[in-house]
Amino acid sequence: MRSRSGAERERGSVTAEFAAVVPAVILLLACALVCVQLGAQQVMLQDAAADAARSLGRGDARSVAAAQAALSVPGARLAASTTGDLVCATLTATSRSPIAGLLGVRLRARSCALDGGL
C-alpha cells in the first residue's frame, strides 16, 4: 500500500475553503453597497429638507407647493413646523434599497430657515 504524501492529502482543500469564503465576501460587498445607497439617499433627503425649509420660510402664497416641488426624493413625506422665528421642514422616507427596505429602514432629515427670510 502506498502512503499518500502531504500534497495529495490536501488536494481539494483550497477549493473547499474558496467555496466557504465566497458567500461571506458577497455578503460583505452587499452590506457595503447598501450602506453607500443609504448614505446617498440621506444626503439627498437632507438637501431636499433644506430646500423645503427655505421655500417655506419665504412665506409666499405658493410656499407649500414650492416646498413639495423641492422634494427630490421619491416617497418622501414633508412635515412643517414653526418654532419661534424658525420654519422647520422634516422629511421622512423609507429606503429605496431592497435589503434595507425589507428591514424597514426609515431615513429622516430636518432643516430650519428663518420665517420670512430670503
N, C-alpha and C positions, 0 to 999 in steps of 0.2 A: 504494500500500500504506500502510496506516495504522500508525503506531507505537503500541505499547502503552504506556500510562502506568505509573508505578511501582505504583500501587494495583492495577491489573489484573494485573501480573506476580506480585504477592504474594498474589493471590486463592487461597484454599485452603490457604495455608501455616499458618494458625492451626489449622485442623482437623487437619493432619498433625502439628503439634507437640503438640496436645492428645492425639491418639491415641498418640503416643510416650510422653507423660508419665503417662497414666492407669495403665498397668501398674506403673510404678515407685511411684506413690503407693499403689496397692493392696498391693503387696509390702511397703512400709514400714509400712502400717497393720496388715497381718497379723503382721509381726515384733513390732510394739509390743503387739499383743493376746497373742501367745504369751508375751512377757516378763511381762506382767501376770498371766497364768494361772500361769506358773511361780512367780512371787513369792507369789501367794496360796496355792498348793499347798505351798510351802516353809514359810510361816507356819503352816499347818495341821499340817504334819508336825512342826515344832518344838514346837508346843503339845501334840501327842499324845505326843511323846517326853518332855516334862516331866511329863505326867500319868502315863505309864507308869513313869518313874523314881521318882516319889513313891509310886506304888502298890506297886512292887517294894520300895522302902525300908521300907515299913511292916512287912513281914515276916510278915503273917498267912498262914494256910494257903491262902487264896484269892488270893494276890497275883498269881500268873501269870494266872489267869482275869481278875482285875481289870485287869491291865496290858493284856491283849489286848482287853478291852472298851473300854479307853481309846483304842484305835486308831480314830480317827475318819476316817482317810484310807484310802479303798478301795485294796486291793492292797499295803498297806504290810507290811513284814516286820520283826519285832522280834528284836533280839539283845541279850541282857542279859549284863552282865559286872560283876565285883566287883573293885575296886581299893582296898585298904586298908579304910577305913571308908565307902567310897562304893559305891553301886549305880548303874551306868550303863545306860541304855537307848539303843540305837542303832536308828533306824528308817530303812529304805531303801524307796523306791518309784519306779516308773517314772512318767514324766509322763503325765498324762491328756490333754494336748493332742495332737491328731493329728499336727501338724507336728513337735513335739518328740519324740513317741513314735516317729516314723519315723527320727529322728536318733539314737534310743537314749539320750535324756537321762534320767539317774537322779538322784534327789534323795536327800540324806542329812541326818539331823538326830540330834544326840546330846545327851543331858541326863543329869545325875547328881544323886543325892539321898543324904543320909546314911542309912546302913544302920540300920534300927531307929528312924529319926526319924519325926516326925509331919508 
